[in-house]
Amino acid sequence: MKKIINILLIIYILLIYYLVDTNTKLLITMNFSLYLLLYSLFSTTSIKDNKNKKELIYTIISLSILSIPISIINYQLGNILNIEYLNITNLLCTIFLITNIIIKIISKYLNKNRIISIHNILTLFINIILIIILKNKYNISLLYIISISIFIIILILFIIFVLRKHKQNNTFYLKEIKNNLVTDKEQVFTNIIKSSYIYISSIILYYILTNTYINPNTNIILSNTYFFGIILINIIYKIIEKYITIDNINNYNQIINKVLNISLTICIPLMVISYPLSKIIFSSNYNMIFPLIILLFFYIIYNTIIKLSINNIGNKKINISLLLGLLAKLLLEVPLINSAYRMGYDLTLGTIISTSISLLLAIILLSIFITRKYKINLLNNFTNILNIIYTNIIYLLILVLFTLIIKVDNPKYITNILVVIFYIFISIVFNIIKKKIIRK
């Protein structure tokens, strides 16, 4: 079912890009970043005893009560940002989130993940049909209304056919609700910090584009970068993540070397073909993918370092490092956006660079804490890092030299596809040769 959901999700996103109007795209982008932030708060919410009816009921009631102040705050936030219908969609987004969390808990109670899958498939399928029918009249509110309606049906069926028949076996105390809502505090904190980067960037960039520089393409720039672009690099990250194994902290240098090598090997060709990819995927007249690949490179290392840090250094040190990184983001965001504008670059480059620098700061701090605690000698690994960088510089130079022959800034769609295929082929050949040389 997961494959079906992924296929439907990709179709849904593509239909949003090509059929939905720019105002709705802006609302979707703002709600997307808000949803990520809110989901981080409840990312570890679960029930410990999947046979305890009282535990399930109390947890659902607690979530429902918590949704009231969160909904009010998000509604008011929509009013403050002064985006038409954002207050209503923020409210619906909050309800949508809580219903998804409750479905997850019900699935845990029944030990049946198919309930979540059925809910997601029905929601996506109906919305895909509606987008095709309504096209630019489609509104994000329909997604929430349909999803919430399906949730209500599932909840009613669950109460009638399951909950009423289950006997109460255990006692459950109200003080345990807190532990159910947040089962892993460190994981929740880490998730909140990660999602905050996207939410902060979306709000600040929107404010600057509409108030400082009054850009008529604000909706397009924001949605292309912080919705479609973020989804694209997340897909790439999920593919890369499969090749990154994090085992023993004592293998720190080897893990870092592997992550650095994989990141550069993937990101360098993506940077070179970023313009034709932008034309193929998004029909964009500007290179929106290039700055996102820079962000992807730092995010891969950032996420790896966090995974290495959890359970290996104190939570306090991790929290301080992540907070300082986020603080740097807040301080650098506006100056770097203004600098990008003065130098004639796209404003998204400024916000991406501020995020990248902030991630780098957190990476450095966490690395210092890890190496000090486990007495890992980074100087012994310096030569290996230089070799990795040196090899990838040669890799980059070869691709750049090929751009003098095979141009990457072609206006034609078919030509761009052929260009992407060509540079992927060159990258594969280079890496095959590199592996053979390393073996010898």
N, C-alpha and C positions, 0 to 999 in steps of 0.2 A: 504493500500500500504506500510505502514511503516514496517509491519511484513514481507512482501515479500522482502523488501530492506534489512532488518536485516538478514534474512535467506540467501539471496544471498551473503551478505557481509561476513558472517561466512564461507560459502562454499568457497568463493574467498580467504579468509585468510588461510584456511586450505590447499587449493590447492597450494598456494604460499609456505607454509611451507614444504609440502611433495614433490612437483614436481619441484620447481624452484631452480636453482643453487645458491651457496652461494654468488657469486659476485653480482648477481641481488638482493639477499636479503639485502646485505649491502647498495646498492643504494636505495632500498625501505625504509630501516631504516633511512638513512640520509634525504631522501626526506620527509618522514613521520614527522620527528621532525621539518624540515624546514616549511612544510605545516602548522603544528600546530602554529608555531610562526607567519607566515604570515597571517594566518586566524584570529589570535588574533587582528591584526591591523584593520581588517575590520569586526570584529565580530558583531558590532552594526550598520553597514552600512545599510541604508534603505532610503526610500522616504516618506515624510510626507503626500503628497497629491497624492493619487493613481489615480487621474483623470487629473493630470497636465502633459501633454505630454512633455513640455519644461523641466520640472524638471527631468523627466526620461532621456531624451536625454543628458542633461548636466551632470547628474550624471554618466551615462555610459561613456561619453567622458572623464570625469575626471578620472575615474578608468582606462581607457585605457592609458591615458597619464602617470598616476602614475606607471603603470606596466612597463614602459620603463626603468626608473632608477633602479627599484627594480630588474628587470630581469638582467640588466647589473651587478649589485652588486652580485647577486646570481650566475651568470655565472663565475665571477671572483673568488668568494669564492670556487667554485668547482675546479678551477685551483690551488688555494692555497693549498687545502687539498690533491691535487694530487691523487685523486681516479679516475680511468678510467671511462669515460663517465659521471662523476658527474656534470661537467659543463653543458652538454647538458640536463641532466635530471633536474637539478636545474632550467634551463631556461624554460623547458616544465612545470615543477611544478608550476612556477609563473603564466604562461599563464593559466594553469589548474585552479588555484585558482581564478584568475580574472574572468574567464568564469563562474565559480560556483557562484561568488558574483553577477554577472550581471543577471544570471538566477534567483537568489533569488529576485533581484529587479524587474525583469519582472513579476515574480509571484505575488509580492506585488502589482504591477500596475494593474494586471488583477484580483487580489483577487482569484487566483487559485494556490494552492500549488501543484496540480497534475503535473504541468510542471516540478518542481524539481524532483518529484518522478519518472516520466516517463524518464527523463534524466538519473537518477541514475540507474534505473532498466535496461535500454538499455545498459548503459556503463558496468555494472557489468555482465550482461548476456553474452554479446559479449566477454568480457575478460575471463570469466569462460570457454567458449568454446575454446578460443585461448590457454589458459593454458593447457587444456586437450589434445589439438592437438599438441602443440609445446613442452610442458613439460619444460625441462631444457634450451630450446632455447627461451623461453618466456622472453621478456624484458619489464621493467617498462615503457619504452617510448610508448609502445602500449596502455597502459591504458590512458596516456595523449592524445595521437593522436586520439583515438576513442572518448574520452569524448569531446575533442575540436571540432571534426568533427560533433558530434551530436548537440553540442551547436550552431555551424554555421548554421546547418539545421533549428533548432528551431528559431534562430534569423532571418533568411531569411523569414520563414513562419510568424513570428510575425510582421515583417515590411510590408509584402505583405497584410496580411489579417486583421491585427489589427491596427497597428500604422497609416497607411495611412488613415483609416476610422475615426479615432478619431479626433474630432475638438479640437482646442486649447481653453481652457476655462479660464485659469488664467495666470497671469504674473509670471515670476520667475527670481530671481536675482542671479548673479554669486556668491555673497557673501554667499548665503544660501547653496552652494555646500558643504562647509566645515562642516556644521551642519549635512548634509546628510551622509557624509563619516564617521563621528564619532558622533553618536547620544547620546552616554553615555561614557564620557571620563573616568570615574572611572572604569566602567566595562571593557573597553578596556585595561586600565593600569593593572588591576588585571589579565586579561587573558594573557597579554604579559608576566608578571612575572611568571605565572604558566607554560606557554609553554617554557619559557627560561630555566627552570630547565632541561627539557628533551634535548633541543638542545645543551646546554652547556655540559651536561654529555656525549652526543653522540660524540661530537667533541673531548673533552679532553680524553675520554677513548680510542677513535680510535687512537689519536696521541700517547698516552702512550703505547698502545698495539703494534703499528707498529714501533715505534722509540726507546722506552726505553727497553721494554722486548721482543720485536720481537716475538709475539705470533702467531703461524701458524693458530690458530682458531679464529682470530680476527673477521672475518665476522660472524661466528656462534655466538660468545659471544655477539656481539653488536646487531644482529638481534633478538636473543632470549630474550635479556633483554629489549631493547629500541624500539622494535616493537611488537613482539608477547606477551612478558611479560607485557608491558604497556597496551596493548589492553585487556589482561586477567583481570588485576586488575581494569581496568576501568569498565568492565562488572560487576565485583563483587561490585564495588563502586555504580554503578547505581542501583543495587538490594538493597544495604544497605540504600541508600539515600531515598528510598521510606518510610522507617520506622523512618526517622528523621524529626520531625516537628519543624520548627523555627517560633515561633509566637512573643511573647512579650519579649523585652529585660529584663524586670523585672523578667522573669522566667529563667534568665541566669544560675543559679546553677542547676535547674532542667534539662535544656537542656544539659548542660555539662555532668551531671550524666548519662543521657540517652544515649548520644553519646559515652561516655567512656564505658558504659556497653555493648552497641551493638557492638562497635568496638572490644573489648576484646573477647566477646562471639563468634564473627565470626573469628577473626584473630588467636586465640589460636588453634582451631582444624585445621585450614588451615596450620599453621606452622608445626603441628605434621604430617599431611599427605602430606606435600609439596613435599617430595621425590617421593612417588608413583604417585602423580599428575603430577610431571615433567615427569615421565616415561610414563604415560598414554597419556597425552596431546601432549607432545613434543618429546617423545622417547629419552629424554635427559639422558646422563650418569652422569650428575652432577645436584645438586639440585638448579635449577635456580629460583624456585618460592619462596623459603624461604626468601631471602633478599627483594623481592618485596612485601611480606606480611608485613614486617616491614614498608616499605614505605607506603603501603596502610593504616596502622593504623594511622600514623601521618598525612597523607593526608586527611583522614576523619575529624579529629579534626581541621586541618588547614582550610579546606573549610568551615566548620561550623562556625568557629570564624570569617572568612572573611564575611560570610553572616550576622552574628550578628553585625559586625562592620559597614557595609555599611548603610548609612542613620541614624546611631546612634552615631558615633563619626566623627570628622572632617576628610575630605579626605586627608589632609596633614599628619595626624597621621597614617592613613592607608598606605599611600604611603611610608612614612619613614620606617615603620615596615616591609613592604614587600621588600623594597630595601635593608635594612640591612640583612634580611634573605638571599636574593640573593647574597649579598656581602660575607656573611659567607660561602655560597656554593662555591664561586670562591676561597676563601682563603683555605678552608679545602679539596677541591677536590683532588689535587695532593698528599698532605701529607698522607691522609687517604688511597688512592689507594696504595701508596708505603708501608704503614704500613700493609695493608691487604696482600700484596705480601710477605713481610718479615715474617709474621706470618704463611704463608702457605695457606691462604684463597684465594678464587677466587677474582679477582680484582674488579668484579662488587659489591662485598660487601662493598668495600671502597667508591665507588661512591654513593651507596644507603645510607650508614651511613652519608655521608656528606650532602646529600639532607635531610635526616631525622632530623639531628641536625639543619639545616638551617630552616626547617619548624617549628621545636620546638621553635627556637628563635623568629620567627614571631608570633607564638601562644602566647608566654609569653608576648611579647610587646603589642600586641593587647588586651590581657586579662587585663593587667595593665591599659591601657587607658579606657577600658569599665568599670572595677570595680571602678576606681577612679571617673569617670564622674557620674555614677549612684549610687555610694556609696554602692556597693554590698560587703557584708562581706563574704569573702572566708573561714574564720575560722569556721563559722557556718556550712559550707558544708564539712569541712575537714573529719569529722567522716563518712559521707556518702561515700566520695571518698575512704576512707580506707576500708570500708565494701565491696565496689565494687571490689577493688583490691584484698582483702582477699578472697572473694568468687571465683574470677577468678584464683587465685593462687591454690586453692583447685582443681578447674576444670582442670588446667594444670597438677597438680600432678597426678590426676586420669588417665588422658590420657597418661602421661609419664609412669606410672606404668603398664598400659595395653601394652605399647610398649615392655615391657620385656617378655610378653606372645605372643602377635601378632606383629611380626617384621614389620617395615615399610620400610625396605631396601631389598625388594624382586626383583629378576631379571625378573621374569615371568610377562607377561602382565595381564593375567587373575587373578593371585594372587593379583596384585596391585589393580585391580578393586574391588575385594572382601575386601581387607584391607580398602580401602576408604569407602566402604559401611558400614563396621563394625564400623569405628570411627565416621562416621556421625550418625549412630544409637546410639552409646554411648553418643554423644553430645546432641542428641535430648532427650534421657532419662534423662540425667543430668539436662537439662534446664527445663524439665517438673517438675521434683522433686523440683528444686530450686523455681519455681513459686508457687508450692503448699506450700512450707515452708514459703515463703514470705507472702502469703495470710493468713496463720494461725497466 
